[in-house]
Amino acid sequence: MKKSIGAVLLAAGLSFLMSGCSTMHMGWTAVTKQHTLDDKAMEAYDNMFTKVTEYGDPARAMMLEWKVAEGITGDEVKESIEALTEEYNMRLTGYVKMYTKEDAAPDEVKEARIYSLCNLTTAKVFLNYSRYYGGFMPCRIMYVSYGNGDAYLVSMDMTLAIHGGKTLPPEMLEAALKVKEAMEKVPERAAKGDF
């Protein structure tokens, strides 16, 4: 009889502890106010953190990258970005050829260029919502080529800027997703030499 009472108490205790985990999580969520964030916020932060632990490089964790197809020059990438920008209702607000080193070693940067793009209407809406979004503006695409001939386009992953806080108002979210699409499609297509 004592053994069966002990087994029942043990089973009840384990059940209580196991159900307490979800209660504790709900309590922690309430304390940290995670429940007030966009539905995709925790997934976005988890994806970024996973990349940080994998690479040890926080900058890499916040960026997207496209390898430029072999044989496509920096000047051809520039022409492509200029043409594609308008297709996605963006404006090229700046361009800087910031670095060139003709005798670069194979793993050394040979050339770097920065493209600044913006949708001015969307920018105004976001600045009215929060001036801190200005730190993300204008959106940038970085072209980097190496002495071995490899070249890449790098741009910020806008997922956290869009989903990392409270859910944006519907019209803002729609505008932000269009900018996000542009900032992924322009470099993706330019890396292939598309116009």
Secondary structure in CASP SS format (residue, H / E / C, confidence):
PFRMAT SS
TARGET T0000
AUTHOR 0000-0000-0000
METHOD secondary structure of the structure
MODEL  1
M C 1.00
K H 1.00
K H 1.00
S H 1.00
I H 1.00
G H 1.00
A H 1.00
V H 1.00
L H 1.00
L H 1.00
A H 1.00
A H 1.00
G H 1.00
L H 1.00
S H 1.00
F H 1.00
L H 1.00
M H 1.00
S H 1.00
G H 1.00
C H 1.00
S H 1.00
T H 1.00
M H 1.00
H H 1.00
M H 1.00
G H 1.00
W H 1.00
T H 1.00
A H 1.00
V H 1.00
T H 1.00
K C 1.00
Q H 1.00
H H 1.00
T H 1.00
L C 1.00
D C 1.00
D C 1.00
K C 1.00
A H 1.00
M H 1.00
E H 1.00
A H 1.00
Y H 1.00
D H 1.00
N H 1.00
M H 1.00
F H 1.00
T H 1.00
K H 1.00
V H 1.00
T H 1.00
E H 1.00
Y H 1.00
G C 1.00
D C 1.00
P H 1.00
A H 1.00
R H 1.00
A H 1.00
M C 1.00
M E 1.00
L E 1.00
E E 1.00
W E 1.00
K E 1.00
V C 1.00
A C 1.00
E C 1.00
G C 1.00
I C 1.00
T C 1.00
G H 1.00
D H 1.00
E H 1.00
V H 1.00
K H 1.00
E H 1.00
S H 1.00
I H 1.00
E H 1.00
A H 1.00
L H 1.00
T H 1.00
E H 1.00
E H 1.00
Y C 1.00
N C 1.00
M C 1.00
R E 1.00
L E 1.00
T E 1.00
G E 1.00
Y E 1.00
V E 1.00
K E 1.00
M E 1.00
Y E 1.00
T E 1.00
K C 1.00
E C 1.00
D C 1.00
A C 1.00
A C 1.00
P C 1.00
D C 1.00
E C 1.00
V E 1.00
K E 1.00
E E 1.00
A E 1.00
R E 1.00
I E 1.00
Y E 1.00
S E 1.00
L E 1.00
C E 1.00
N C 1.00
L H 1.00
T H 1.00
T H 1.00
A H 1.00
K H 1.00
V H 1.00
F H 1.00
L H 1.00
N H 1.00
Y H 1.00
S C 1.00
R H 1.00
Y H 1.00
Y H 1.00
G H 1.00
G H 1.00
F H 1.00
M C 1.00
P C 1.00
C E 1.00
R E 1.00
I E 1.00
M E 1.00
Y E 1.00
V E 1.00
S E 1.00
Y E 1.00
G C 1.00
N C 1.00
G C 1.00
D C 1.00
A E 1.00
Y E 1.00
L E 1.00
V E 1.00
S E 1.00
M E 1.00
D C 1.00
M C 1.00
T H 1.00
L H 1.00
A H 1.00
I H 1.00
H H 1.00
G C 1.00
G C 1.00
K C 1.00
T C 1.00
L C 1.00
P C 1.00
P H 1.00
E H 1.00
M H 1.00
L H 1.00
E H 1.00
A H 1.00
A H 1.00
L H 1.00
K H 1.00
V H 1.00
K H 1.00
E H 1.00
A H 1.00
M H 1.00
E H 1.00
K H 1.00
V H 1.00
P H 1.00
E H 1.00
R H 1.00
A H 1.00
A C 1.00
K C 1.00
G C 1.00
D C 1.00
F C 1.00
END
